[in-house]
Amino acid sequence: MKPSSVVAAAAALGLVALAVVLSHAWGAKGLDPIYVILALGVLVLAVPSTRSWLSEATNLKLPGGFEISRQVEDAVAAAAVLPDASEGSEASSARELKLLKEDWRVDPGSAIATLQATLDSRLRWTEREYYGGARKPNSSTISQLKEDGLIRPDQARFLEAANEFTTKTVTRSVNRGGESKERMERFLEEADRMIYSLRLISLDQKVRQELAEAELALIDLGGQPRSRWPDFYVFDPSQPSKGAIRVTVRIVVKKESPMLEKIRKRLKKTGNESPLDPATRSVIVIPKTSRTEPEIEAEVPAMHRNELVDYLAN
């Protein structure tokens, strides 16, 4: 915990102790209401769920040190498990910046503005892909993605923090130096990766959900490089003789994209990553709203998300 957080917590507890002394000095008996008020104040400072509830109910941001520390820690933990993958290629250099420029530390305040602009664009994309394009506030879309299981709760908290942080908040945290600066810089670096990958995170989850709803079984394939968004297997438990199919989910949205051929070449080269591969067919799944024409008859078919279940049934 940050030193400022410890000081704030100690101050809050000191207020409760002061209330006890004053109540006895006044001769009050039983539980004085002031105890309750100050105890709630301690809870607001110390318990994340209480802080979150009060923030949503009153739009009050409590207090800067506590809330920012918690959000930054959540954010770094949520992004740590993400692949170092790139939407636009089959391989990505480890930990390369996706959205920010290399010199972003010169002006970290403008860095959060850049990230928020991309977050807004990514959330608009998810609305079109999953919800028919209904425009909602960013916070509502993030909550909807979480409720629908398209992002995890910790990822939702990460995106909420990125959406809420102001240029002033980021600049102030960096200017403090020390641990405050290190945490905020880590947050911005991880936000670069998380916001960039939001479409792929949610699309991968949506495809998995639709396959599970069709009572198909999924098998994760371990040992894949972090520079690639991982493929997985799907098969029909009621028809094991049909074998498994290797699924590659990618954000291919342009009318013409070289991405499909790159994926096909990679699948031909990496055909022995698991014992299932030699007898496994492969498919590429792209967004439902993609302008790319599906290629169902290709050696490695490419299809829109909503076409996959029907393809597997044939």
C-alpha positions as a printed Julia matrix, in Angstrom:
314×3 Matrix{Float64}:
   0.0     0.0     0.0
   1.21    3.51   -0.78
   2.51    5.58    2.18
  -0.21    8.17    1.51
  -2.83    5.41    1.73
  -1.48    4.28    5.09
  -1.55    7.86    6.36
  -5.15    8.32    5.18
  -6.27    5.1     6.83
  -4.52    6.03   10.09
  -6.16    9.47   10.01
  -9.6     7.93    9.53
  -9.09    5.55   12.46
  -7.85    8.48   14.52
 -11.13   10.28   13.88
 -13.05    7.29   15.21
 -10.89    7.24   18.34
 -11.5    10.96   18.8
 -15.24   10.4    18.5
 -15.08    7.78   21.25
 -13.26   10.16   23.6
 -15.66   13.03   22.92
 -18.72   10.83   23.39
 -17.55    9.67   26.8
 -16.6    13.21   27.74
 -20.18   14.27   26.96
 -21.55   11.44   29.07
 -23.35    9.68   26.23
 -24.42    6.1    26.77
 -24.68    3.36   24.19
 -23.72    3.75   20.56
 -23.29    7.39   19.6
 -24.35    8.17   16.0
 -21.0     9.8    15.39
 -19.39    6.36   15.74
 -21.51    5.07   12.9
 -20.72    8.01   10.65
 -16.99    7.78   11.2
 -16.98    3.99   10.95
 -18.61    4.33    7.53
 -15.89    6.79    6.64
 -13.27    4.17    7.5
 -15.08    1.59    5.37
 -15.19    4.01    2.44
 -11.44    4.46    2.69
 -10.52    0.85    3.3
 -12.99   -1.44    1.48
 -12.84   -1.46   -2.36
 -16.46   -2.58   -2.82
 -17.72    0.23   -0.59
 -15.64    2.81   -2.41
 -16.94    1.51   -5.72
 -20.57    1.66   -4.57
 -20.26    5.2    -3.21
 -18.49    6.35   -6.36
 -21.28    4.98   -8.57
 -24.06    6.27   -6.31
 -22.73    9.81   -5.84
 -20.15   10.33   -8.62
 -17.7    11.11   -5.81
 -14.15    9.95   -6.45
 -12.69    8.72   -3.17
  -9.94    9.6    -2.28
  -7.38   10.05   -5.03
  -4.51    8.12   -3.44
  -6.54    5.07   -2.45
  -8.61    4.8    -5.6
  -5.8     5.36   -8.07
  -3.52    2.85   -6.32
  -6.21    0.16   -6.4
  -7.12    0.83  -10.03
  -3.5     0.78  -11.14
  -2.78   -2.48   -9.29
  -5.92   -4.09  -10.77
  -4.95   -2.89  -14.21
  -1.42   -4.27  -14.15
  -2.64   -7.65  -12.85
  -5.36   -7.88  -15.53
  -2.99   -7.11  -18.38
  -0.16   -9.34  -17.18
  -1.83  -12.5   -18.54
  -2.52  -11.07  -22.0
  -0.54  -12.43  -24.94
   1.86   -9.96  -26.51
  -0.19  -10.33  -29.67
  -0.87   -7.91  -32.51
  -4.17   -7.65  -34.36
  -2.46   -6.77  -37.59
   0.08   -9.57  -37.9
   0.77  -13.16  -36.95
   3.72  -12.22  -34.77
   4.49   -9.31  -32.5
   7.62   -8.16  -30.72
   7.32   -8.78  -27.0
   5.92   -5.84  -25.06
   6.05   -3.45  -28.0
   3.84   -0.38  -27.76
   0.64   -0.75  -29.75
  -0.96    2.7   -29.53
   1.49    5.08  -27.83
   4.63    6.49  -29.38
   8.02    5.57  -27.96
   8.48    9.0   -26.35
   5.1     8.99  -24.54
   6.79    9.59  -21.17
   7.63   13.14  -22.27
   3.94   14.01  -21.98
   2.07   11.28  -20.03
  -0.99   13.5   -19.81
  -1.45   13.39  -23.56
  -0.81    9.62  -23.46
  -4.02    8.99  -21.5
  -5.91   11.18  -23.99
  -4.59    9.03  -26.85
  -5.55    5.84  -25.06
  -9.04    7.12  -24.22
  -9.69    8.1   -27.85
  -8.82    4.55  -28.94
 -10.86    3.06  -26.1
 -13.88    5.04  -27.28
 -13.36    3.73  -30.83
 -12.94    0.13  -29.62
 -16.09    0.32  -27.51
 -18.07    1.69  -30.45
 -16.86   -1.32  -32.43
 -18.08   -3.76  -29.76
 -21.49   -2.08  -29.8
 -21.8    -2.64  -33.55
 -20.51   -6.21  -33.41
 -22.54   -7.51  -30.46
 -25.4    -5.09  -29.79
 -26.51   -3.7   -33.13
 -24.84   -0.33  -32.86
 -26.81    1.25  -29.99
 -24.67    4.15  -28.74
 -24.19    4.2   -24.96
 -21.8     5.88  -22.54
 -18.44    4.11  -22.36
 -19.02    3.06  -18.75
 -22.32    1.39  -19.71
 -20.71   -0.5   -22.59
 -17.9    -1.71  -20.35
 -20.46   -2.91  -17.8
 -22.44   -4.67  -20.54
 -19.36   -6.46  -21.84
 -18.6    -7.62  -18.3
 -22.17   -8.79  -17.64
 -22.17  -10.73  -20.92
 -18.88  -12.44  -20.07
 -17.0   -10.9   -22.98
 -14.42   -9.38  -20.63
 -13.47  -10.46  -17.11
 -14.35   -8.33  -14.05
 -10.7    -7.36  -13.54
 -10.45   -6.32  -17.19
 -13.62   -4.26  -16.76
 -12.12   -2.45  -13.76
  -9.01   -1.79  -15.84
 -11.02   -0.23  -18.67
 -13.15    1.76  -16.24
  -9.98    3.25  -14.76
  -8.62    4.1   -18.21
 -11.95    5.69  -19.11
 -12.14    7.77  -15.91
  -8.57    8.98  -15.4
  -8.04   12.6   -16.38
  -4.98   14.26  -17.84
  -4.6    16.1   -14.54
  -4.73   12.88  -12.5
  -2.09   11.18  -14.63
   0.2    14.2   -14.73
  -0.07   14.73  -10.97
   0.74   11.07  -10.24
   3.79   11.15  -12.52
   5.03   14.47  -11.12
   4.97   13.07   -7.59
   7.79   10.77   -8.58
   8.78    7.61   -6.78
   6.27    4.78   -6.48
   3.39    6.97   -7.66
   5.2     7.68  -10.94
   6.2     4.04  -11.43
   2.65    2.81  -10.89
   1.1     5.29  -13.27
   3.66    4.58  -15.98
   3.01    0.84  -15.59
  -0.68    1.54  -15.88
  -0.26    3.47  -19.13
   1.97    0.76  -20.61
  -0.52   -1.98  -19.75
  -3.47    0.18  -20.88
  -1.76    0.44  -24.25
  -1.91   -3.36  -24.6
  -5.34   -3.9   -23.03
  -7.18   -1.24  -25.02
  -5.47   -2.32  -28.24
  -6.56   -5.95  -27.63
 -10.14   -5.23  -26.49
 -11.74   -6.25  -29.79
  -9.81   -9.5   -29.93
 -10.45  -10.31  -26.25
 -14.19   -9.87  -26.61
 -14.47  -11.56  -30.01
 -12.58  -14.63  -28.8
 -14.93  -14.89  -25.82
 -18.02  -14.39  -27.99
 -16.97  -17.19  -30.36
 -16.33  -19.5   -27.42
 -19.73  -18.67  -25.91
 -21.57  -19.4   -29.15
 -19.79  -22.73  -29.53
 -20.59  -23.69  -25.93
 -24.26  -22.74  -26.44
 -24.3   -25.13  -29.43
 -23.09  -27.87  -27.02
 -19.72  -28.15  -28.67
 -16.61  -28.85  -26.59
 -13.54  -26.62  -26.5
  -9.92  -27.57  -25.83
  -7.28  -24.92  -25.19
  -3.94  -25.48  -26.88
  -1.02  -24.79  -24.57
   2.52  -23.85  -25.41
   1.74  -21.28  -28.07
   4.06  -18.26  -28.34
   3.02  -15.1   -26.47
   3.49  -13.16  -29.69
   0.4   -14.86  -31.14
  -3.22  -14.73  -29.99
  -3.85  -18.41  -29.12
  -5.85  -20.83  -31.27
  -8.1   -23.46  -29.7
  -9.82  -26.7   -30.71
 -13.54  -27.39  -30.97
 -15.29  -30.74  -31.48
 -18.76  -32.26  -31.25
 -18.86  -34.75  -28.33
 -21.85  -36.5   -29.92
 -19.88  -37.15  -33.11
 -16.27  -37.86  -32.08
 -15.52  -39.47  -35.43
 -15.69  -36.04  -37.09
 -12.57  -35.02  -35.18
 -11.54  -31.64  -33.86
 -11.19  -28.36  -35.71
  -8.54  -25.79  -34.91
 -10.06  -22.31  -34.62
  -8.12  -19.09  -35.18
 -10.03  -15.94  -34.15
  -8.78  -12.69  -35.64
  -9.89   -9.08  -36.11
 -10.03   -8.89  -39.9
 -12.3    -5.99  -40.82
 -11.13   -4.46  -44.1
 -12.65   -5.38  -47.43
  -9.29   -6.71  -48.56
  -6.77   -7.89  -46.0
  -3.5    -9.83  -46.34
  -4.11  -11.23  -42.86
  -5.97  -14.34  -44.03
  -3.13  -15.59  -46.21
  -0.62  -14.94  -43.43
  -2.71  -17.07  -41.07
  -3.02  -19.86  -43.63
   0.74  -19.94  -44.17
   1.32  -20.06  -40.42
  -1.17  -22.89  -39.91
   0.59  -24.95  -42.58
   3.96  -24.39  -40.91
   2.76  -25.06  -37.35
   0.77  -28.19  -38.09
   2.39  -30.24  -35.34
   2.04  -28.08  -32.22
  -0.06  -30.81  -30.59
  -0.88  -34.49  -31.21
  -4.26  -33.41  -32.6
  -2.86  -31.27  -35.4
  -2.02  -33.93  -38.03
  -5.69  -35.01  -38.19
  -7.2   -31.6   -37.57
  -8.83  -29.18  -39.98
  -8.42  -25.44  -39.42
 -10.78  -22.49  -39.77
 -10.37  -18.74  -39.4
 -13.15  -16.78  -37.7
 -13.56  -13.05  -38.31
 -16.08  -10.52  -36.95
 -19.69  -10.63  -38.06
 -19.45   -6.98  -39.12
 -16.25   -7.48  -41.13
 -16.32   -6.24  -44.73
 -14.04   -9.13  -45.72
 -15.8   -11.68  -47.9
 -15.92  -15.16  -46.3
 -13.98  -17.92  -48.06
 -15.81  -21.08  -47.04
 -14.42  -23.22  -49.88
 -10.74  -22.4   -49.27
  -8.28  -25.0   -47.99
  -8.39  -23.15  -44.67
 -11.89  -21.62  -44.66
 -12.46  -18.08  -43.38
 -15.92  -17.23  -42.1
 -17.82  -14.61  -40.17
 -18.51  -15.32  -36.51
 -22.2   -16.07  -37.06
 -21.4   -18.7   -39.72
 -19.15  -20.92  -37.61
 -21.73  -23.08  -35.81
 -23.57  -23.89  -39.03
 -20.27  -24.77  -40.73
 -19.35  -27.17  -37.93
 -22.76  -28.83  -38.09
 -22.24  -29.86  -41.75
